[in-house]
Amino acid sequence: MANAYYSLYMAVGNTLGFATGSFNGWYRVFPFTMTHACRESCANLKSAFLLDIIFIVITTYISISAAQEVPLRSRDGTTAISEGSEQSSHAQEAFFWELFGTLSYLPGSVWVVLSVTALTWIGWFPFLLFDTDWMGREVYGGNPDEGQMYHKGVSMGAFGLMLQSVVLGITSVLMEKLCRKLGSGILWGISNIIMSLCFVTMLVIAYVVSKTDSFGYSLPPTGAVIAALVVFTVLGMPLAVSSILLESLYRAKNL
């Protein structure tokens, strides 16, 4: 439950962040970001980073002021510092040895879960890294150095990621009920099948759009854009499962 609600709040933050990236009018809100060398797309990106800095400063201040740490003290401050440094160094060394030593005691089922986690995230890595770039290049047919078509695609991709974060948050809240009804193993299998089908659909969308006569010269067909957004949205479900369920499976097997 704690993991689920943590993922929910992460999804809320992602939704707001991707909504910021999908909005193309930030240069009007912060006109000072536009210069002769930095036009609309650059100003929108600069504004998004400016908002990011402001929110990081605010949340950091809240975190520091809300958590009051009580320092460990002794009668002799110098002795406490030296002893604390030695204990910290010894604890850090022991921690790493214990961490690697624990691997030899893990049962086979835990190794299966760890292997599945690694392979799943290898599959996720290209999408998470190139999702908006894929929308700008393969769906909108744009070029980062030529015109606005690529930047329109990137903005639409950010909108799709915002929808994905909404589904991720909903799935996080329903994760416990889904696991009780279907079982964690079956739920993980279904999510991986959905993830694979979505990635194959992305290849099909890119191929179909590339065969249109207006590819790269005008906006892509509405059906292709909607299909890409649907794929982005549906991927929120397996992403939530990959983030939460596999960690829960590992802990269950380890216990």
C-alpha positions as MATLAB code, in Angstrom:
seq = 'MANAYYSLYMAVGNTLGFATGSFNGWYRVFPFTMTHACRESCANLKSAFLLDIIFIVITTYISISAAQEVPLRSRDGTTAISEGSEQSSHAQEAFFWELFGTLSYLPGSVWVVLSVTALTWIGWFPFLLFDTDWMGREVYGGNPDEGQMYHKGVSMGAFGLMLQSVVLGITSVLMEKLCRKLGSGILWGISNIIMSLCFVTMLVIAYVVSKTDSFGYSLPPTGAVIAALVVFTVLGMPLAVSSILLESLYRAKNL';
ca = [
       0.000    0.000    0.000;
       2.835    2.387    0.806;
       4.457    1.687   -2.570;
       1.122    2.167   -4.312;
       0.460    5.559   -2.744;
       4.041    6.640   -3.308;
       3.619    5.756   -6.977;
       0.303    7.646   -7.006;
       1.940   10.871   -5.852;
       4.752   10.320   -8.332;
       2.095    9.973  -11.039;
       0.490   13.249   -9.953;
       3.850   14.983  -10.210;
       4.527   13.415  -13.601;
       1.104   14.494  -14.837;
       1.762   18.114  -13.893;
       5.273   17.955  -15.324;
       4.245   16.501  -18.673;
       1.331   18.946  -18.834;
       3.906   21.708  -18.513;
       5.903   20.209  -21.380;
       2.852   19.870  -23.630;
       1.877   23.553  -23.257;
       3.322   25.694  -26.047;
       2.468   29.118  -24.647;
       4.992   29.497  -21.861;
       6.920   32.102  -23.848;
       3.859   34.362  -23.488;
       3.720   33.801  -19.710;
       7.452   34.475  -19.371;
       8.242   36.804  -22.282;
      11.745   37.521  -20.962;
      12.786   33.971  -21.921;
      12.573   34.855  -25.624;
      15.692   36.320  -27.177;
      17.056   36.684  -30.667;
      18.876   33.369  -30.312;
      16.098   31.611  -28.357;
      12.766   31.535  -30.160;
       9.414   30.003  -29.156;
      10.423   26.347  -28.689;
      13.597   27.306  -26.831;
      11.691   29.793  -24.658;
       9.073   27.168  -23.765;
      11.801   24.763  -22.690;
      13.595   27.465  -20.733;
      10.347   28.400  -18.982;
       9.668   24.771  -18.076;
      13.113   24.481  -16.467;
      12.541   27.778  -14.665;
       9.317   26.415  -13.162;
      11.185   23.239  -12.257;
      13.820   25.204  -10.346;
      11.174   27.190   -8.474;
       9.304   24.055   -7.378;
      12.519   22.270   -6.376;
      13.485   25.207   -4.154;
      10.020   25.275   -2.545;
       9.799   21.509   -1.949;
      13.385   21.362   -0.662;
      12.650   24.115    1.841;
       9.474   22.331    2.980;
      11.350   19.036    3.392;
      14.181   20.598    5.390;
      11.906   22.647    7.636;
       9.370   19.838    8.218;
      11.879   17.175    9.358;
      13.725   18.171   12.514;
      16.857   16.061   13.002;
      18.341   15.727   16.469;
      22.172   15.484   16.296;
      23.969   12.926   18.435;
      26.023   14.622   21.127;
      28.355   13.571   23.894;
      30.209   15.310   26.689;
      33.316   15.693   24.548;
      32.387   17.064   21.123;
      35.798   16.261   19.566;
      35.698   12.648   20.686;
      32.147   12.288   19.401;
      33.143   13.547   15.957;
      36.179   11.262   15.641;
      34.346    8.231   16.989;
      31.361    8.995   14.786;
      33.583    9.170   11.693;
      35.234    5.838   12.507;
      31.883    4.170   13.189;
      30.403    5.606    9.999;
      33.342    4.327    7.922;
      33.176    0.898    9.547;
      29.400    0.711    9.068;
      29.713    1.691    5.413;
      32.355   -0.978    4.767;
      30.289   -3.608    6.588;
      27.214   -2.598    4.643;
      28.828   -3.208    1.267;
      30.281   -6.545    2.338;
      26.906   -7.633    3.697;
      25.169   -6.437    0.527;
      27.323   -8.554   -1.785;
      27.437  -11.431    0.670;
      23.651  -11.617    0.785;
      23.502  -12.425   -2.942;
      24.890  -15.911   -2.309;
      22.016  -16.690    0.078;
      19.172  -15.613   -2.210;
      16.862  -18.478   -3.262;
      16.250  -19.288   -6.909;
      12.817  -17.665   -6.937;
      14.326  -14.315   -5.948;
      16.903  -14.586   -8.738;
      14.035  -15.161  -11.176;
      12.281  -12.028   -9.933;
      15.504   -9.999  -10.188;
      16.168  -11.293  -13.727;
      12.625  -10.489  -14.789;
      12.967   -6.993  -13.329;
      16.200   -6.378  -15.245;
      14.801   -7.650  -18.554;
      11.584   -5.681  -18.134;
      13.412   -2.423  -17.546;
      15.693   -3.085  -20.506;
      12.483   -3.148  -22.540;
      11.263    0.070  -20.948;
      14.520    1.983  -21.386;
      14.243    2.845  -25.128;
      10.650    4.005  -24.734;
      11.320    6.182  -21.689;
      14.344    7.733  -23.400;
      12.979    8.299  -26.916;
       9.173    8.490  -26.523;
       8.741   12.194  -27.344;
      11.500   12.016  -29.975;
       9.645    9.100  -31.590;
       6.477   11.173  -31.755;
       8.320   14.123  -33.283;
      10.253   12.118  -35.861;
       8.231    9.007  -36.702;
       4.671   10.320  -36.371;
       5.029   13.996  -37.260;
       7.971   13.462  -39.612;
       9.830   16.440  -38.213;
      13.472   17.367  -37.935;
      14.814   19.074  -34.796;
      16.798   21.545  -36.928;
      14.080   22.336  -39.481;
      10.683   23.928  -38.919;
       8.188   23.395  -36.109;
       6.839   19.960  -37.026;
       9.246   18.133  -34.729;
       8.499   20.412  -31.782;
       4.747   19.949  -32.289;
       5.296   16.201  -32.163;
       7.356   16.478  -28.981;
       4.602   18.544  -27.349;
       2.000   15.973  -28.361;
       4.243   13.232  -26.990;
       4.440   15.073  -23.665;
       0.631   15.235  -23.676;
       0.544   11.467  -24.215;
       2.927   10.972  -21.295;
       0.635   13.113  -19.157;
      -2.252   10.743  -19.974;
       0.051    7.832  -19.231;
       0.806    9.255  -15.785;
      -2.931    9.525  -15.065;
      -3.396    5.819  -15.867;
      -0.288    5.000  -13.833;
      -1.763    6.745  -10.805;
      -5.133    5.010  -11.156;
      -3.467    1.619  -11.545;
      -1.321    2.273   -8.476;
      -4.393    2.848   -6.341;
      -6.098   -0.296   -7.696;
      -2.962   -2.461   -7.508;
      -3.838   -4.217   -4.252;
      -7.366   -5.114   -5.416;
      -6.068   -6.352   -8.779;
      -3.468   -8.539   -7.079;
      -6.086  -10.044   -4.762;
      -8.450  -10.754   -7.643;
      -6.050  -11.951  -10.351;
      -2.898  -12.842   -8.454;
       0.386  -10.960   -8.696;
       1.960  -13.382  -11.193;
      -0.978  -13.281  -13.608;
      -1.189   -9.494  -13.325;
       2.494   -9.154  -14.114;
       2.110  -11.497  -17.133;
      -0.857   -9.520  -18.468;
       1.023   -6.240  -18.084;
       4.022   -7.579  -20.006;
       1.783   -8.785  -22.831;
       0.123   -5.357  -22.996;
       3.541   -3.683  -23.003;
       4.749   -5.879  -25.884;
       1.603   -5.259  -27.927;
       1.917   -1.506  -27.417;
       5.544   -1.498  -28.574;
       4.600   -3.503  -31.685;
       1.742   -1.061  -32.324;
       4.225    1.812  -32.258;
       6.162    0.134  -35.088;
       2.953   -0.290  -37.076;
       1.953    3.351  -36.550;
       5.365    4.599  -37.652;
       5.267    2.412  -40.781;
       1.749    3.476  -41.800;
       2.457    7.180  -41.278;
       5.718    6.997  -43.244;
       3.772    5.772  -46.301;
       1.473    8.804  -46.429;
       2.138   11.431  -49.104;
       2.161   14.321  -46.622;
       4.699   12.751  -44.268;
       7.028   15.480  -42.991;
       5.267   18.273  -44.888;
       2.004   18.648  -42.972;
       0.355   17.374  -39.826;
      -0.004   13.581  -39.664;
      -3.423   11.901  -40.003;
      -5.622   12.432  -36.979;
      -6.135    8.682  -36.612;
      -2.390    8.103  -36.312;
      -2.022   10.767  -33.628;
      -4.963    9.342  -31.664;
      -3.544    5.821  -31.968;
      -0.153    7.006  -30.675;
      -1.804    8.783  -27.750;
      -3.810    5.649  -26.928;
      -0.596    3.602  -26.890;
       1.095    6.106  -24.594;
      -1.935    6.093  -22.287;
      -2.313    2.315  -22.103;
       1.379    1.912  -21.264;
       0.673    3.570  -17.926;
      -0.773    0.298  -16.637;
       2.270   -1.960  -17.270;
       4.570    0.836  -16.126;
       2.805    0.898  -12.756;
       3.068   -2.886  -12.506;
       6.765   -2.815  -13.380;
       7.421   -0.115  -10.788;
       5.415   -1.548   -7.883;
       4.516   -5.192   -8.349;
       7.970   -6.606   -9.072;
       9.374   -4.899   -5.974;
       6.540   -6.386   -3.904;
       7.181   -9.829   -5.418;
      10.867   -9.567   -4.542;
      10.085   -8.666   -0.943;
       7.546  -11.464   -0.647;
       9.978  -14.043   -2.033;
      12.801  -12.703    0.116;
      10.682  -12.977    3.258;
];
